């Protein structure tokens, strides 16, 4: 069973451990909690958990969602055009 976020990224799939715990887990090795915390933050970011939480805090009308998606697409397109211009030496 995969849980998909609506951003189109790779799906977040909770993992069943031996002890029956589901979700994101990080093993602390040699008492290095700071490294485990960095790894955990990276996993949370890759899964899009915080982004989804922020999106669900307030209701967004479908027209606002389309508007944001169109603006993001335009931004990506302009970035690609600028990159092509730099490669051609303009």
N, C-alpha and C positions, 0 to 999 in steps of 0.2 A: 504494500500500500504506500503510495507516494503522495506527499503533500506538495502541491504546486503553489508557488506565489504568483501573483498576477504580473510580475515584471518580466517574465520570459527567460529568467536565468535558469540554471540547472535546478532541478527539483530538490527539495529538502526531504530526505527520507530518514526518519528516526531509526536508530539502530538498537536492536535488542541485545543486551549484554547477557552474560551468564547468570547474573543475579536478577534478571527480569527488569532492569531499569531501561527505559526508552529515552531517546533524545541524544543531544550532543554530550559526549564525554571526553575528558582529557585525563590521561594518566600522569600523575606527578612522579617524576623519577628523581631519585637522590635528593629529595626535599627541595627541589628547585621550583618553587611556587611561581616565581615571576615568569619563568619560561612557559610553564603550563598556562598561566593567565594570558600570555601573548598568543599562544596557540589557540586557546579557547576563544579569544576575541576575534582571531582570524576566521575560525570556523563559524562563529555567529555572523560575521560580516558576509562570508561566502554564502551562507544559507539565506541571508536577507531577512533575518528575524527582526532586527531593529528597524529596518526600513519599512517592513510590513506593519510593525507596531505603530510607527509614526503616521503611516498612511491611514490606519484605522482609528486614530485618535479623534479625527474630525471627519464628518461626512463630506464627500466631494461629489458634486453633481457630475453626471456623465459628460455634460458639455465642457466642464472644467478639465476633466480627464483627457478628452480629445484635444482640447486647446494645449495642454501641457505636452501631450505626445507629439503634436504637430510642431510645437516650438523646439522640442528636443531633436526631432528629425531634421528640422531646418538648421539647428546648431551643428549637428553631425555633418550635414551636407556642406555647410560653409567651411567647416574645419577640413573636410576632404578637398574642397576646391582650393583652399589656401595651401594645403600640403602639395597639391599638384603644381600650383604656381611656383612654389619654392623649388621643387624638383626640376622644373623647366628653366629656372633662372630668371624669372620676372622680377 
